[in-house]
Amino acid sequence: VVLEELVEDVEDGVVVLDELVDDVEDGVVVLDELVELVEEVEDGVVVLDELVDDVDDGVVVLDELVDDVEDGVVVLDELVELVDDVEDGVVVLEELVDDVEDGVVVLEELVELVDEVEDGVVVLDELVDDVEEGVVVLEELVELVDECR
């Protein structure tokens, strides 16, 4: 009777360990999807870097336009309107640069989070190995109990 109860307890433990392995494997799938998301974020950083380059190029063009205005190429009335337009454009560009820099900070924090997630994947992989070793030990114990019966 005691051996039968021990066998039942061991078999229950194997079921629990199997469910734990399933849960860990599900967690690894979620972490893999997060790694893919990080790769997409890193692609976004490249796009943002290119946008910053385009903004810098736009500032150069505006600087050249201001030089032309100062040289008196444009009539005075048009010059006033053009300067207003240029100043508005510079403000917009400065705000865009600030937004891009804020986005880069967020992306850098996300990259750090991904590093932490990848560390978690390693821990989960080690846990799966430990659980699988525990299942083997329990199976050997069940065989030993069967032989004792």
DSSP file with accessible surface (Angstrom, degrees, kcal/mol):
  #  RESIDUE AA STRUCTURE BP1 BP2  ACC     N-H-->O    O-->H-N    N-H-->O    O-->H-N    TCO  KAPPA ALPHA  PHI   PSI    X-CA   Y-CA   Z-CA
    1    1 A V     >        0   0  127      0, 0.0     4,-2.3     0, 0.0     5,-0.2   0.000 360.0 360.0 360.0 -44.2    0.0    0.0    0.0
    2    2 A V  H  >  +     0   0  112      1,-0.2     4,-2.4     2,-0.2     5,-0.2   0.920 360.0  49.2 -63.4 -41.9    2.8    2.4    0.9
    3    3 A L  H  > S+     0   0   69      1,-0.2     4,-2.8     2,-0.2    -1,-0.2   0.905 109.7  51.7 -64.5 -39.9    4.6    1.6   -2.4
    4    4 A E  H  > S+     0   0   99      2,-0.2     4,-2.5     1,-0.2    -1,-0.2   0.918 110.7  47.9 -62.7 -41.5    1.4    2.2   -4.4
    5    5 A E  H  X S+     0   0  107     -4,-2.3     4,-2.5     2,-0.2    -2,-0.2   0.903 111.5  50.9 -65.1 -38.4    0.9    5.6   -2.7
    6    6 A L  H  X S+     0   0   75     -4,-2.4     4,-2.6     2,-0.2    -2,-0.2   0.920 109.7  50.1 -64.1 -41.5    4.6    6.4   -3.4
    7    7 A V  H  X S+     0   0    4     -4,-2.8     4,-3.0     2,-0.2     5,-0.2   0.933 110.9  49.3 -61.9 -44.8    4.1    5.5   -7.1
    8    8 A E  H  X S+     0   0  109     -4,-2.5     4,-2.5     1,-0.2    -2,-0.2   0.924 111.5  49.1 -61.3 -41.6    1.0    7.7   -7.3
    9    9 A D  H  X S+     0   0  104     -4,-2.5     4,-2.2     2,-0.2    -1,-0.2   0.916 112.5  47.8 -63.9 -42.1    2.8   10.6   -5.7
   10   10 A V  H  X S+     0   0   10     -4,-2.6     4,-2.2     2,-0.2    -2,-0.2   0.932 111.6  49.8 -64.8 -44.3    5.8   10.2   -8.1
   11   11 A E  H  X S+     0   0   94     -4,-3.0     4,-2.0     1,-0.2    -1,-0.2   0.904 110.1  51.0 -62.4 -39.7    3.4   10.0  -11.1
   12   12 A D  H  X S+     0   0   98     -4,-2.5     4,-2.4    -5,-0.2    -1,-0.2   0.910 108.9  52.2 -61.4 -39.8    1.6   13.1   -9.9
   13   13 A G  H  X S+     0   0   25     -4,-2.2     4,-2.7     2,-0.2    -2,-0.2   0.891 106.8  52.4 -64.1 -37.1    5.1   14.8   -9.6
   14   14 A V  H  X S+     0   0   22     -4,-2.2     4,-2.8     2,-0.2    -1,-0.2   0.929 109.0  50.1 -64.9 -41.6    5.9   13.8  -13.2
   15   15 A V  H  X S+     0   0   74     -4,-2.0     4,-2.4     2,-0.2    -2,-0.2   0.942 111.4  48.3 -61.7 -45.1    2.6   15.4  -14.4
   16   16 A V  H  X S+     0   0   89     -4,-2.4     4,-2.3     1,-0.2    -2,-0.2   0.929 112.3  48.6 -61.9 -42.9    3.4   18.6  -12.5
   17   17 A L  H  X S+     0   0   36     -4,-2.7     4,-2.6     1,-0.2    -1,-0.2   0.905 109.5  52.6 -65.5 -38.9    6.9   18.7  -14.0
   18   18 A D  H  X S+     0   0   73     -4,-2.8     4,-2.4     2,-0.2    -1,-0.2   0.923 110.0  48.5 -60.8 -43.1    5.5   18.1  -17.5
   19   19 A E  H  X S+     0   0  110     -4,-2.4     4,-2.5     2,-0.2    -2,-0.2   0.903 110.3  51.8 -63.7 -37.7    3.1   21.0  -17.0
   20   20 A L  H  X S+     0   0   67     -4,-2.3     4,-2.7     2,-0.2    -2,-0.2   0.919 108.2  51.1 -65.0 -39.9    6.0   23.2  -15.8
   21   21 A V  H  X S+     0   0   15     -4,-2.6     4,-2.8     1,-0.2     5,-0.2   0.932 110.1  50.0 -62.1 -43.2    8.1   22.2  -18.9
   22   22 A D  H  X S+     0   0   84     -4,-2.4     4,-2.3     1,-0.2    -1,-0.2   0.929 111.4  48.4 -59.7 -45.2    5.1   23.3  -21.1
   23   23 A D  H  X S+     0   0  104     -4,-2.5     4,-2.1     2,-0.2    -2,-0.2   0.911 112.1  48.9 -61.9 -41.6    4.8   26.6  -19.2
   24   24 A V  H  X S+     0   0    8     -4,-2.7     4,-2.2     2,-0.2    -2,-0.2   0.931 110.4  50.5 -65.3 -42.3    8.5   27.2  -19.6
   25   25 A E  H  X S+     0   0   90     -4,-2.8     4,-1.9     1,-0.2    -1,-0.2   0.897 109.0  51.9 -64.0 -37.4    8.5   26.4  -23.3
   26   26 A D  H  X S+     0   0  101     -4,-2.3     4,-2.1    -5,-0.2    -1,-0.2   0.915 108.4  51.9 -62.1 -40.4    5.5   28.8  -23.7
   27   27 A G  H  X S+     0   0   25     -4,-2.1     4,-2.5     1,-0.2    -2,-0.2   0.889 106.1  53.7 -63.4 -36.6    7.6   31.5  -22.0
   28   28 A V  H  X S+     0   0   28     -4,-2.2     4,-2.6     2,-0.2    -1,-0.2   0.914 106.9  52.1 -65.7 -38.4   10.5   30.9  -24.4
   29   29 A V  H  X S+     0   0   74     -4,-1.9     4,-2.2     2,-0.2    -2,-0.2   0.944 110.1  48.3 -62.5 -44.9    8.1   31.4  -27.3
   30   30 A V  H  X S+     0   0   90     -4,-2.1     4,-2.0     1,-0.2    -2,-0.2   0.923 111.7  49.8 -61.2 -42.3    7.0   34.8  -25.9
   31   31 A L  H  X S+     0   0   27     -4,-2.5     4,-2.3     1,-0.2    -1,-0.2   0.894 107.9  53.7 -65.3 -37.5   10.6   35.8  -25.3
   32   32 A D  H  X S+     0   0   81     -4,-2.6     4,-2.1     1,-0.2    -1,-0.2   0.919 107.9  50.4 -61.2 -41.8   11.5   34.9  -28.9
   33   33 A E  H  X S+     0   0  114     -4,-2.2     4,-2.0     1,-0.2    -1,-0.2   0.887 108.8  52.2 -64.2 -35.8    8.6   37.1  -30.1
   34   34 A L  H  X S+     0   0   49     -4,-2.0     4,-2.4     2,-0.2    -2,-0.2   0.901 106.0  53.7 -67.0 -36.7   10.0   39.9  -27.9
   35   35 A V  H  X S+     0   0   31     -4,-2.3     4,-2.2     2,-0.2    -2,-0.2   0.922 107.6  50.9 -62.7 -41.0   13.5   39.5  -29.4
   36   36 A E  H  X S+     0   0  111     -4,-2.1     4,-2.1     1,-0.2    -1,-0.2   0.916 108.7  52.1 -61.3 -40.4   11.9   39.9  -32.9
   37   37 A L  H  X S+     0   0   82     -4,-2.0     4,-2.3     1,-0.2    -2,-0.2   0.910 107.2  52.6 -62.1 -39.3   10.2   43.1  -31.6
   38   38 A V  H  X S+     0   0    5     -4,-2.4     4,-2.9     1,-0.2    -1,-0.2   0.908 106.2  53.1 -63.2 -40.7   13.6   44.4  -30.5
   39   39 A E  H  X S+     0   0  104     -4,-2.2     4,-2.0     1,-0.2    -1,-0.2   0.917 109.1  49.3 -61.6 -39.2   15.0   43.7  -33.9
   40   40 A E  H  X S+     0   0  127     -4,-2.1     4,-1.8     2,-0.2    -1,-0.2   0.893 110.3  51.2 -65.1 -37.4   12.2   45.8  -35.4
   41   41 A V  H  X S+     0   0   19     -4,-2.3     4,-1.9     2,-0.2    -2,-0.2   0.918 107.0  52.9 -64.7 -41.5   13.0   48.5  -32.9
   42   42 A E  H  X S+     0   0   91     -4,-2.9     4,-1.6     1,-0.2    -1,-0.2   0.893 107.1  52.4 -62.7 -36.6   16.6   48.5  -33.8
   43   43 A D  H  X S+     0   0  107     -4,-2.0     4,-2.0     1,-0.2    -1,-0.2   0.898 106.5  54.5 -62.2 -37.6   15.5   48.9  -37.5
   44   44 A G  H  X S+     0   0   27     -4,-1.8     4,-2.7     1,-0.2    -2,-0.2   0.859 102.2  56.8 -63.5 -34.8   13.5   51.9  -36.2
   45   45 A V  H  X S+     0   0   34     -4,-1.9     4,-2.7     2,-0.2    -1,-0.2   0.920 105.2  51.5 -62.6 -40.3   16.6   53.4  -34.7
   46   46 A V  H  X S+     0   0   74     -4,-1.6     4,-2.3     1,-0.2    -2,-0.2   0.940 110.2  48.7 -61.7 -44.0   18.3   53.3  -38.1
   47   47 A V  H  X S+     0   0   90     -4,-2.0     4,-2.3     1,-0.2    -2,-0.2   0.924 111.4  49.9 -62.0 -42.5   15.3   55.1  -39.7
   48   48 A L  H  X S+     0   0   42     -4,-2.7     4,-2.5     2,-0.2    -1,-0.2   0.902 108.6  52.6 -63.7 -39.8   15.4   57.7  -36.9
   49   49 A D  H  X S+     0   0   80     -4,-2.7     4,-2.2     1,-0.2    -1,-0.2   0.922 109.8  48.8 -60.5 -42.4   19.2   58.2  -37.5
   50   50 A E  H  X S+     0   0  109     -4,-2.3     4,-2.4     1,-0.2    -2,-0.2   0.895 109.4  52.9 -64.5 -37.2   18.5   58.8  -41.2
   51   51 A L  H  X S+     0   0   62     -4,-2.3     4,-2.6     2,-0.2    -2,-0.2   0.913 106.7  52.0 -64.2 -40.6   15.7   61.3  -40.2
   52   52 A V  H  X S+     0   0   35     -4,-2.5     4,-2.8     2,-0.2    -1,-0.2   0.924 108.9  51.1 -60.7 -41.9   18.2   63.2  -38.0
   53   53 A D  H  X S+     0   0   92     -4,-2.2     4,-2.5     1,-0.2    -2,-0.2   0.927 110.1  49.3 -60.3 -44.2   20.6   63.4  -41.0
   54   54 A D  H  X S+     0   0  102     -4,-2.4     4,-2.3     2,-0.2    -1,-0.2   0.903 110.6  50.2 -62.2 -40.3   17.8   64.7  -43.2
   55   55 A V  H  X S+     0   0    7     -4,-2.6     4,-2.1     2,-0.2    -2,-0.2   0.930 109.7  50.6 -63.1 -44.0   16.9   67.3  -40.6
   56   56 A D  H  X S+     0   0   79     -4,-2.8     4,-1.9     1,-0.2    -2,-0.2   0.912 110.0  50.6 -59.7 -42.2   20.6   68.4  -40.3
   57   57 A D  H  X S+     0   0   99     -4,-2.5     4,-2.2     1,-0.2    -1,-0.2   0.902 108.1  53.3 -62.2 -39.4   20.7   68.7  -44.2
   58   58 A G  H  X S+     0   0   25     -4,-2.3     4,-2.5     1,-0.2    -1,-0.2   0.878 105.5  53.4 -63.1 -36.7   17.5   70.8  -44.0
   59   59 A V  H  X S+     0   0   56     -4,-2.1     4,-2.7     2,-0.2    -1,-0.2   0.910 107.2  51.9 -64.4 -39.8   19.2   73.2  -41.5
   60   60 A V  H  X S+     0   0   73     -4,-1.9     4,-2.4     2,-0.2    -2,-0.2   0.939 109.5  49.5 -61.1 -44.9   22.1   73.6  -43.9
   61   61 A V  H  X S+     0   0   88     -4,-2.2     4,-2.4     1,-0.2    -2,-0.2   0.926 111.6  48.8 -60.7 -43.0   19.7   74.5  -46.7
   62   62 A L  H  X S+     0   0   30     -4,-2.5     4,-2.5     1,-0.2    -1,-0.2   0.905 109.0  53.2 -64.3 -38.9   18.0   77.0  -44.4
   63   63 A D  H  X S+     0   0   89     -4,-2.7     4,-2.1     1,-0.2    -1,-0.2   0.919 109.9  48.0 -60.8 -42.6   21.4   78.5  -43.4
   64   64 A E  H  X S+     0   0  109     -4,-2.4     4,-2.2     1,-0.2    -2,-0.2   0.899 110.1  52.6 -65.2 -37.6   22.2   79.0  -47.1
   65   65 A L  H  X S+     0   0   58     -4,-2.4     4,-2.3     1,-0.2    -2,-0.2   0.912 107.1  51.7 -64.4 -41.0   18.8   80.6  -47.7
   66   66 A V  H  X S+     0   0   48     -4,-2.5     4,-2.8     1,-0.2    -1,-0.2   0.911 107.8  53.3 -62.0 -40.1   19.4   83.1  -44.8
   67   67 A D  H  X S+     0   0   85     -4,-2.1     4,-1.7     1,-0.2    -1,-0.2   0.927 108.8  49.0 -59.6 -45.0   22.8   84.0  -46.4
   68   68 A D  H  <>S+     0   0   84     -4,-2.2     5,-1.6     1,-0.2     6,-0.3   0.903 111.2  49.8 -61.6 -40.9   21.0   84.7  -49.7
   69   69 A V  H ><5S+     0   0    9     -4,-2.3     3,-1.7     1,-0.2     5,-0.3   0.929 109.0  51.8 -63.1 -43.9   18.4   86.9  -47.9
   70   70 A E  H 3<5S+     0   0  141     -4,-2.8    -1,-0.2     1,-0.3    -2,-0.2   0.804 101.2  62.4 -64.9 -28.2   21.1   88.8  -46.1
   71   71 A D  T 3<5S-     0   0  124     -4,-1.7    -1,-0.3    -5,-0.2    -2,-0.2   0.533 116.9-114.7 -73.9  -4.9   22.9   89.5  -49.4
   72   72 A G  T < 5S+     0   0   52     -3,-1.7    -3,-0.2    -4,-0.2    -2,-0.1   0.781  70.3 140.7  81.2  25.0   19.8   91.4  -50.4
   73   73 A V      < +     0   0  108     -5,-1.6     2,-0.3     2,-0.1    -4,-0.1   0.830  62.0  59.7 -68.7 -28.9   18.7   89.0  -53.3
   74   74 A V  S    S-     0   0   36     -6,-0.3     5,-0.0    -5,-0.3     0, 0.0  -0.713  95.3-102.3-105.4 148.9   15.0   89.4  -52.3
   75   75 A V     >  -     0   0   96     -2,-0.3     4,-2.7     1,-0.1     5,-0.2  -0.301  41.0-106.9 -63.2 153.3   12.9   92.6  -52.2
   76   76 A L  H  > S+     0   0  119      1,-0.2     4,-2.2     2,-0.2     5,-0.2   0.884 117.2  48.2 -56.9 -45.4   12.4   93.9  -48.7
   77   77 A D  H  > S+     0   0  120      1,-0.2     4,-1.8     2,-0.2    -1,-0.2   0.927 115.7  44.5 -61.6 -46.4    8.7   92.9  -48.4
   78   78 A E  H  > S+     0   0  114      1,-0.2     4,-2.8     2,-0.2    -1,-0.2   0.856 109.3  58.5 -65.4 -33.3    9.4   89.4  -49.6
   79   79 A L  H  X S+     0   0   35     -4,-2.7     4,-2.8     2,-0.2     5,-0.2   0.923 104.6  49.5 -62.7 -43.2   12.5   89.3  -47.4
   80   80 A V  H  X S+     0   0   78     -4,-2.2     4,-2.2     1,-0.2    -1,-0.2   0.940 114.0  45.3 -62.4 -46.7   10.4   89.9  -44.3
   81   81 A E  H  X S+     0   0  126     -4,-1.8     4,-2.4     1,-0.2    -2,-0.2   0.912 113.7  50.1 -63.2 -40.5    7.9   87.1  -45.2
   82   82 A L  H  X S+     0   0   44     -4,-2.8     4,-2.8     1,-0.2    -2,-0.2   0.913 108.7  51.1 -66.6 -41.9   10.7   84.8  -46.1
   83   83 A V  H  X S+     0   0   50     -4,-2.8     4,-3.0     2,-0.2     5,-0.2   0.917 109.8  50.9 -61.4 -43.1   12.5   85.3  -42.8
   84   84 A D  H  X S+     0   0   79     -4,-2.2     4,-2.4    -5,-0.2    -1,-0.2   0.934 111.4  47.9 -57.8 -46.0    9.3   84.6  -40.9
   85   85 A D  H  X S+     0   0  105     -4,-2.4     4,-2.4     2,-0.2    -2,-0.2   0.907 112.4  49.2 -61.3 -42.5    8.9   81.4  -42.9
   86   86 A V  H  X S+     0   0   13     -4,-2.8     4,-2.7     2,-0.2    -2,-0.2   0.927 110.2  50.2 -63.9 -44.6   12.5   80.4  -42.2
   87   87 A E  H  X S+     0   0  108     -4,-3.0     4,-2.2     1,-0.2    -1,-0.2   0.912 110.9  49.4 -62.2 -40.9   12.2   81.1  -38.5
   88   88 A D  H  X S+     0   0   99     -4,-2.4     4,-2.4    -5,-0.2    -1,-0.2   0.915 111.4  50.1 -61.4 -42.2    9.0   79.0  -38.4
   89   89 A G  H  X S+     0   0   24     -4,-2.4     4,-2.7     1,-0.2    -2,-0.2   0.895 108.7  51.4 -63.7 -39.5   10.8   76.2  -40.2
   90   90 A V  H  X S+     0   0   47     -4,-2.7     4,-2.9     2,-0.2    -1,-0.2   0.922 109.8  50.1 -64.6 -41.4   13.8   76.3  -37.8
   91   91 A V  H  X S+     0   0   69     -4,-2.2     4,-2.5     2,-0.2     5,-0.2   0.942 111.9  47.7 -61.3 -46.0   11.4   76.0  -34.8
   92   92 A V  H  X S+     0   0   87     -4,-2.4     4,-2.5     1,-0.2    -2,-0.2   0.930 113.0  48.6 -61.1 -44.2    9.7   73.0  -36.4
   93   93 A L  H  X S+     0   0   32     -4,-2.7     4,-2.6     2,-0.2    -2,-0.2   0.908 110.4  51.0 -64.2 -40.1   13.1   71.4  -37.2
   94   94 A E  H  X S+     0   0  113     -4,-2.9     4,-2.3     2,-0.2    -1,-0.2   0.919 111.4  48.0 -63.9 -40.6   14.3   72.0  -33.6
   95   95 A E  H  X S+     0   0  108     -4,-2.5     4,-2.5     2,-0.2    -2,-0.2   0.901 111.2  51.2 -65.5 -38.8   11.1   70.4  -32.2
   96   96 A L  H  X S+     0   0   58     -4,-2.5     4,-2.7     2,-0.2    -2,-0.2   0.920 108.9  50.3 -64.8 -41.4   11.6   67.5  -34.6
   97   97 A V  H  X S+     0   0   29     -4,-2.6     4,-2.8     1,-0.2     5,-0.2   0.928 110.4  50.4 -61.9 -43.3   15.2   67.0  -33.5
   98   98 A D  H  X S+     0   0   86     -4,-2.3     4,-2.5     1,-0.2    -2,-0.2   0.928 111.3  48.5 -59.5 -44.6   14.0   67.1  -29.8
   99   99 A D  H  X S+     0   0  102     -4,-2.5     4,-2.4     2,-0.2    -2,-0.2   0.908 111.8  49.2 -62.4 -41.9   11.4   64.4  -30.6
  100  100 A V  H  X S+     0   0    6     -4,-2.7     4,-2.4     2,-0.2    -2,-0.2   0.934 110.9  49.6 -63.9 -43.9   13.9   62.3  -32.5
  101  101 A E  H  X S+     0   0  106     -4,-2.8     4,-2.0     1,-0.2    -2,-0.2   0.905 110.6  50.6 -62.5 -39.6   16.4   62.5  -29.6
  102  102 A D  H  X S+     0   0  101     -4,-2.5     4,-2.2     1,-0.2    -1,-0.2   0.915 109.9  51.0 -62.2 -41.1   13.6   61.5  -27.1
  103  103 A G  H  X S+     0   0   22     -4,-2.4     4,-2.6     1,-0.2    -2,-0.2   0.886 106.8  53.3 -63.9 -38.1   12.7   58.6  -29.3
  104  104 A V  H  X S+     0   0   29     -4,-2.4     4,-2.6     2,-0.2    -1,-0.2   0.918 107.7  51.4 -63.7 -39.7   16.4   57.5  -29.4
  105  105 A V  H  X S+     0   0   69     -4,-2.0     4,-2.3     2,-0.2    -2,-0.2   0.943 110.8  47.9 -62.1 -45.5   16.4   57.5  -25.5
  106  106 A V  H  X S+     0   0   85     -4,-2.2     4,-2.2     1,-0.2    -1,-0.2   0.925 112.1  49.6 -61.3 -43.5   13.3   55.4  -25.4
  107  107 A L  H  X S+     0   0   25     -4,-2.6     4,-2.4     1,-0.2    -1,-0.2   0.897 108.5  52.7 -64.4 -37.9   14.8   52.9  -28.0
  108  108 A E  H  X S+     0   0  113     -4,-2.6     4,-2.1     2,-0.2    -1,-0.2   0.912 109.4  49.4 -63.5 -39.8   18.0   52.7  -25.9
  109  109 A E  H  X S+     0   0  114     -4,-2.3     4,-2.2     1,-0.2    -2,-0.2   0.898 110.1  51.3 -65.4 -37.0   16.0   51.8  -22.8
  110  110 A L  H  X S+     0   0   47     -4,-2.2     4,-2.5     2,-0.2    -2,-0.2   0.897 106.6  53.5 -66.6 -37.9   14.1   49.2  -24.9
  111  111 A V  H  X S+     0   0   40     -4,-2.4     4,-2.3     2,-0.2    -1,-0.2   0.918 108.2  50.5 -62.3 -40.7   17.4   47.7  -26.0
  112  112 A E  H  X S+     0   0  116     -4,-2.1     4,-2.1     1,-0.2    -2,-0.2   0.917 109.2  51.7 -61.9 -40.4   18.5   47.5  -22.3
  113  113 A L  H  X S+     0   0   80     -4,-2.2     4,-2.5     1,-0.2    -2,-0.2   0.909 107.7  52.0 -62.7 -40.0   15.2   45.7  -21.6
  114  114 A V  H  X S+     0   0    3     -4,-2.5     4,-3.1     2,-0.2    -1,-0.2   0.913 106.3  53.7 -63.2 -41.7   15.8   43.3  -24.4
  115  115 A D  H  X S+     0   0   80     -4,-2.3     4,-2.0     1,-0.2    -1,-0.2   0.925 110.2  47.7 -57.4 -42.6   19.2   42.5  -23.0
  116  116 A E  H  X S+     0   0  121     -4,-2.1     4,-2.0     2,-0.2    -2,-0.2   0.898 111.4  50.6 -65.9 -38.4   17.5   41.7  -19.7
  117  117 A V  H  X S+     0   0   21     -4,-2.5     4,-2.1     2,-0.2    -2,-0.2   0.923 108.0  52.2 -64.9 -42.4   15.0   39.5  -21.5
  118  118 A E  H  X S+     0   0   83     -4,-3.1     4,-1.7     1,-0.2    -1,-0.2   0.899 107.8  52.1 -62.8 -36.6   17.7   37.6  -23.2
  119  119 A D  H  X S+     0   0  108     -4,-2.0     4,-1.9    -5,-0.2    -1,-0.2   0.906 108.1  52.6 -61.6 -39.3   19.3   37.0  -19.8
  120  120 A G  H  X S+     0   0   28     -4,-2.0     4,-2.6     1,-0.2    -2,-0.2   0.860 103.5  56.7 -65.1 -34.6   15.9   35.7  -18.7
  121  121 A V  H  X S+     0   0   21     -4,-2.1     4,-2.7     2,-0.2    -1,-0.2   0.917 105.3  51.5 -62.8 -41.4   15.8   33.3  -21.7
  122  122 A V  H  X S+     0   0   74     -4,-1.7     4,-2.3     2,-0.2    -2,-0.2   0.944 110.5  48.4 -60.7 -44.3   19.1   31.8  -20.6
  123  123 A V  H  X S+     0   0   90     -4,-1.9     4,-2.4     1,-0.2    -2,-0.2   0.926 111.8  49.4 -62.7 -42.7   17.7   31.3  -17.0
  124  124 A L  H  X S+     0   0   44     -4,-2.6     4,-2.6     1,-0.2    -1,-0.2   0.901 108.7  52.8 -63.8 -40.1   14.6   29.7  -18.5
  125  125 A D  H  X S+     0   0   73     -4,-2.7     4,-2.2     2,-0.2    -1,-0.2   0.918 110.2  48.0 -60.7 -42.0   16.7   27.4  -20.7
  126  126 A E  H  X S+     0   0  110     -4,-2.3     4,-2.4     2,-0.2    -2,-0.2   0.906 110.3  52.4 -65.2 -37.8   18.6   26.3  -17.6
  127  127 A L  H  X S+     0   0   69     -4,-2.4     4,-2.7     1,-0.2    -2,-0.2   0.912 107.7  51.4 -64.9 -40.9   15.4   25.7  -15.7
  128  128 A V  H  X S+     0   0   15     -4,-2.6     4,-2.9     2,-0.2    -1,-0.2   0.926 109.4  50.6 -60.5 -44.5   14.0   23.5  -18.5
  129  129 A D  H  X S+     0   0   83     -4,-2.2     4,-2.3     1,-0.2    -2,-0.2   0.934 111.7  47.6 -58.4 -45.5   17.2   21.5  -18.4
  130  130 A D  H  X S+     0   0   98     -4,-2.4     4,-2.2     2,-0.2    -2,-0.2   0.912 112.6  48.8 -63.1 -41.8   16.8   21.1  -14.6
  131  131 A V  H  X S+     0   0   10     -4,-2.7     4,-2.3     2,-0.2    -2,-0.2   0.927 110.4  50.8 -65.0 -42.9   13.2   20.1  -14.9
  132  132 A E  H  X S+     0   0   90     -4,-2.9     4,-2.0     1,-0.2    -1,-0.2   0.896 109.8  50.2 -63.1 -38.4   14.0   17.5  -17.7
  133  133 A E  H  X S+     0   0  125     -4,-2.3     4,-2.1    -5,-0.2    -1,-0.2   0.906 109.6  52.1 -64.7 -37.1   16.7   16.0  -15.4
  134  134 A G  H  X S+     0   0   24     -4,-2.2     4,-2.5     1,-0.2    -2,-0.2   0.884 106.7  52.7 -65.6 -37.8   14.1   15.9  -12.6
  135  135 A V  H  X S+     0   0   15     -4,-2.3     4,-2.7     2,-0.2    -1,-0.2   0.925 107.9  51.4 -63.9 -41.9   11.7   14.0  -14.9
  136  136 A V  H  X S+     0   0   69     -4,-2.0     4,-2.4     2,-0.2    -2,-0.2   0.941 110.5  48.5 -60.8 -44.9   14.3   11.4  -15.7
  137  137 A V  H  X S+     0   0   89     -4,-2.1     4,-2.2     1,-0.2    -1,-0.2   0.929 112.0  49.0 -62.4 -43.1   15.0   10.9  -12.0
  138  138 A L  H  X S+     0   0   37     -4,-2.5     4,-2.4     1,-0.2    -1,-0.2   0.901 109.9  51.5 -64.6 -39.9   11.3   10.5  -11.3
  139  139 A E  H  X S+     0   0   98     -4,-2.7     4,-2.3     1,-0.2    -1,-0.2   0.914 109.8  49.5 -63.2 -40.0   10.9    8.0  -14.2
  140  140 A E  H  X S+     0   0  113     -4,-2.4     4,-2.4     1,-0.2    -2,-0.2   0.900 109.8  52.0 -65.2 -36.0   13.8    6.0  -12.8
  141  141 A L  H  X S+     0   0   64     -4,-2.2     4,-2.6     2,-0.2    -2,-0.2   0.907 107.5  51.8 -66.5 -39.3   12.2    6.0   -9.4
  142  142 A V  H  X S+     0   0   22     -4,-2.4     4,-2.6     2,-0.2    -1,-0.2   0.928 110.1  49.4 -62.0 -42.9    8.9    4.8  -10.9
  143  143 A E  H  X S+     0   0  116     -4,-2.3     4,-2.4     2,-0.2    -2,-0.2   0.923 110.6  50.2 -62.1 -40.5   10.7    1.9  -12.5
  144  144 A L  H  X S+     0   0   94     -4,-2.4     4,-2.2     1,-0.2    -2,-0.2   0.920 110.8  48.8 -65.3 -40.5   12.4    1.1   -9.2
  145  145 A V  H  X S+     0   0    5     -4,-2.6     4,-1.9     1,-0.2    -1,-0.2   0.914 109.6  52.5 -65.6 -41.3    9.1    1.1   -7.4
  146  146 A D  H  < S+     0   0   80     -4,-2.6    -1,-0.2     1,-0.2    -2,-0.2   0.906 109.6  49.2 -60.3 -40.7    7.6   -1.2  -10.1
  147  147 A E  H  < S+     0   0  149     -4,-2.4    -1,-0.2     1,-0.2    -2,-0.2   0.886 108.1  54.0 -66.8 -35.1   10.5   -3.6   -9.6
  148  148 A C  H  <        0   0   82     -4,-2.2    -1,-0.2     1,-0.2    -2,-0.2   0.855 360.0 360.0 -67.3 -33.1   10.0   -3.5   -5.8
  149  149 A R     <        0   0  153     -4,-1.9    -1,-0.2    -5,-0.2    -2,-0.2   0.880 360.0 360.0 -66.6 360.0    6.3   -4.5   -6.3
